[in-house]
């Protein structure tokens, strides 16, 4: 019998994850007068096209600010998709990476979903191709398939449950209490963190985020010595030795909350540096420092920022609104199946929220 507290590592080849193409596509920063003109143009086009912007915390501050200024949203991928589904706009402009646009299309199949650059992708998505993942699932039919939001529509369609970093612990703990064994994908660091916290029996896909994978515990300890009163905020896609140094571990929304509630004036932040804009906006009297990705063991020069997220731009948003280009298309035969694990997660989290005061557990089974 498998030890319920064991992580089982599976060896296999993953496709190369070069970011050179992404870095080569970074948009030129507009001059102040160009920025003003682009924002005005986008604002007018949003009204004309009955469209709304949704932006991730990791994209350029201009895109975050404009989304909020025009009635849109800045949030994580699932909140972006839910907001777009519930908003009366018929067109959604998603500033983020491709799986985010696909998730929006899954939840809003009758709406037009546009992205500034369709080549903006994610190492977790790239590192979990559907053919290999399906074979992995087929080899372990006794396991409940739980996948992270950072996956393609096809991978979501193969899953029993979808999770985000904000609800993964609750869902996996619930599945463990039901006696279920889990097949987890794609992020190995997030999976290992959840396994340590829950003790669940988890079979791991070995993917990682190119940004969070590069945070270095040795350099983080050195930075902490320079700022001994600073609190360390860490996203759980980071390596275990980095998580071990954290004062707070959590999703983007949890990091925002921790920065507002922890008693400190200085924070070291181990997540994509796109988060710093919102952190500084909400906490103007506090200091935020990027956790180090450099050092003797660094391999990917991410500089704590995703190059694919950086491909989003004001000019790209204006172009797709004007032309209708870069529309996200998801195979209709996939949409219904991919929506099931998303809806299961949304139902669970909604029940968890409403039943928290009574101590009840959401009564939702697996597939």
HELIX and SHEET records of a PDB file:
HELIX    1   1 UNK A   20  UNK A   24  1                                   5    
HELIX    2   2 UNK A   32  UNK A   48  1                                  17    
HELIX    3   3 UNK A   61  UNK A   69  1                                   9    
HELIX    4   4 UNK A   77  UNK A   86  1                                  10    
HELIX    5   5 UNK A   98  UNK A  107  1                                  10    
HELIX    6   6 UNK A  123  UNK A  126  1                                   4    
HELIX    7   7 UNK A  130  UNK A  138  1                                   9    
HELIX    8   8 UNK A  153  UNK A  157  1                                   5    
HELIX    9   9 UNK A  168  UNK A  177  1                                  10    
HELIX   10  10 UNK A  188  UNK A  198  1                                  11    
HELIX   11  11 UNK A  212  UNK A  214  5                                   3    
HELIX   12  12 UNK A  217  UNK A  226  1                                  10    
HELIX   13  13 UNK A  240  UNK A  243  1                                   4    
HELIX   14  14 UNK A  252  UNK A  261  1                                  10    
HELIX   15  15 UNK A  275  UNK A  282  1                                   8    
HELIX   16  16 UNK A  309  UNK A  311  5                                   3    
HELIX   17  17 UNK A  314  UNK A  323  1                                  10    
HELIX   18  18 UNK A  332  UNK A  355  1                                  24    
HELIX   19  19 UNK A  356  UNK A  358  5                                   3    
SHEET    1   A 5 UNK A   7  UNK A   9  0                                        
SHEET    2   A 5 UNK A 202  UNK A 204  1                                        
SHEET    3   A 5 UNK A 182  UNK A 185  1                                        
SHEET    4   A 5 UNK A 144  UNK A 148  1                                        
SHEET    5   A 5 UNK A 161  UNK A 163  1                                        
SHEET    1   B 4 UNK A  73  UNK A  75  0                                        
SHEET    2   B 4 UNK A  51  UNK A  56  1                                        
SHEET    3   B 4 UNK A  91  UNK A  95  1                                        
SHEET    4   B 4 UNK A 112  UNK A 115  1                                        
SHEET    1   C 4 UNK A 248  UNK A 249  0                                        
SHEET    2   C 4 UNK A 231  UNK A 234  1                                        
SHEET    3   C 4 UNK A 266  UNK A 270  1                                        
SHEET    4   C 4 UNK A 287  UNK A 290  1                                        
END                                                                             
